[in-house]
Amino acid sequence: MANSKDSIACSVLMILIVIDISIVGAIDIDGWDYGHATFYGDVKGHGTEGGACGYEDLWAQGYGLETTALSSALFNNGQTCGACFEIMCAHDSKWCWPRSVIKVTATNFCPSSTGPQAWCNPPLKHFDLSMPMFLKIAKAPQAGIVPIRFRKIWCSKRGGIKFELQGNPNFLLVLVYNVGGVGDVVNVKIKGSNTDWWQMSRNWGQKWNVGGGLVGQSLSFQVTTSDGRTVWSENVAPANWGFGQTYEGRNF
């Protein structure tokens, strides 16, 4: 009788293991991963402006409160800036809003730290959300930190890619934002009306730089995102373009 019970228990255990493996496989196929989330700033989003991606006025640039800072494991030295994520609270019935899903754009970096709240240290996959977005998946700020499921998604943006021109005649710095598709830019090239295509370098976040020599020429841009897609925006800025101005190109 004992052997029979053991056999039944073993069979049930094997079934549960198979079910668990199939669930994990489905999650992997759908692109879901596991991590944790906290929040920063206040209920109106104060304290989340600007950040390590180079974005400045998140409202004017179309990001609003639907933003997050990323731990270094996800930030990838700024390359992930502009990527969009779908996030849901998971496996915490006390603090999670069930079936609540948010969509956010990566606009900042959550630095490593010391002590018991070192949530953003490698290799942790962590999202430091704006407080309004955190409260869409967690029941109260007192939750502090919640377990989540997340995945990268397609970024839905209005209008074209924006190119904000900064710097001086000897150094052109371009902030690239409002990028659709997968959102995270990995390469930018620039062309003056009198030049070939020039390779730009990532300065920090989504700010890209190149040397001078382009004043008085119309400007074209080539933008490539992490999925290998490239979009060309011809003659985006006219020959009389100015520093501090923003110009709009094509989007994904």
Buried (B, 14 or more C-beta within 10 A) or exposed (E): EEEEEEEEEEEEEEEEEEEEEEEEEEBEEEEBBEBBBBBBBEEEBEEBBEBBBBBEEBEEBBBBBBBBBBBBBBBBEBBBBBBBBBBBBBEBEEBBBEEBEBBBBBBBBBBBEEEEEEBBBEEBBBBBBBBBBBBBBBBEEEBEBBBBBBBBBBBEBEEBBBBBBBBEEEEBBBBBBBBBBBBBBBBBBBBBEEEEEBEBEBBBBBBBBBEEBBBEBBBBBBBBBBEEEEBBBEBBBEEEBEEEEBBBBBBB
